């Protein structure tokens, strides 16, 4: 079984104002998802995550912390493959949301309640929950989301 390695980001804006918005994409299968993509050779998951967000959505992001890992299997061209995706929480740093032609159908900013309901892939639910909980904690503490809350270590949940 081949393993594919990918990375993605839950991009959030508006934490400091108390009105957080979360970035989601409508993928090529017509489902709401988080921006993510393959880790290229010689690239780390953090670099891949920020690169993929920019490529897929036109948004620049700064990673705040590691949220968790999602693993799943799927069939492609008659071969069973395993995919591992590391997700990070990131803050909006600029750019205008626009879908990558031929890859992403739509890019949308959602409020927290809508984001919580947007999970089209059940395996991603823990990542959505972790992001919502972390953003709520940041708001309650009045913390600057650009400051690292704890070390960002791959594989840590």
Buried (B, 14 or more C-beta within 10 A) or exposed (E): EEEEBBBBBBBBBBBBEEEBBBBBBBBEEEBBBBBBBBBEEEBEBBBBBBBBBBEBBBBBBBBBBBBBBBEEEEEEEEEEBEBBBBBBBBBBBEBEBEBBEEEBBBBBBBEBEBBBEBBEBEEBEBBBBBBBEBBEEBBEEEBEBEEEBEEBEEEEE
